[in-house]
Amino acid sequence: MKDTTKNSTYSPEEIHMHPVKKRRAASGDLRNAAKVLQNQEEEDHLREEEEEIPRDDGNEDDDEEADAKYCRRGFGHGYHLVKGQMGHGMEDYIVADTKTVKGHKLGLYAIFDGHSGRNPDFWKKPKKAIKRAYKLTDDYILSSVVGSRGGSTAVTAIVVDGKKLVVANVGDSRAILCRRGDVVKQLTVDHEPEKERDLVERKGGFISTKPGNVPRVDGQLAMTRAFGDGRLKEHISVRPDIEIVQIHGDTMFLILASDGLWKVMSNEEAWDEIKEVRNSEKAAKALVDEALARGSKDDISCVVVRFN
């Protein structure tokens, strides 16, 4: 397969699809949050070079035996995003990048739907590391970016050596994994108010639904977990759901997309749309185009990782 990988950290202003007026918004400020976290990661990396990071269970032979069960897959990514018709500026933001860290090839992917990566614990405690990264991002956004009114969902994925996949999310952006034989697995949890009513009510909040609208936390936010949203922070969470899975020989695609796509397309329909596509960028565009054809008016962002 022709390698179409493009390392990128993109907001829509930098992609030649739809002209978008630059403005100071949650999506723009998320770039600053990402840069701060990236700088912190580089400092952490330099410190790590001075000491060896132990493996998960301390038994290297067992880890190597487990790794041998799974083939190392090549992978490349593509992306596509469009501004919606909701009467506001574009609020989505995409990260798509590949890096080599301590001899490991990493694919780093994220979608932020507005309203970073690695830290010292990642190799031995990946779930703890991801939760810490999400918490640091939320702290930065609350203190330096959007204050009490702005916020963002997030879905992030790290591909490790084409063998392992670490996926996390807050909010209603989603990641799915597609395998031959029409096997589709949703890797993330949609943090919808009705699904997590207990979480909100335990924190002192409430769920309400106005006629013709969707359930909202305190009558305002249509999800229970998000970055920012300081005015609701006591009643929502930034704790991500995290899934770690092995990449098998029959794994074909990883799809990350904002809810502008998932509102009009099921997981299985997304897989059907691109199962015969051999180019990850064309696959991402096909998904966005189909969502538009189905009447989605929201901002739509999509990253597709294809394994070969």
Summary of the structure (lengths in Angstrom):
residues: 308
radius of gyration: 19.0
end to end distance: 7.4
largest distance: 59.6
contacts: 1028
relative contact order: 0.18
helix: 29%
strand: 29%
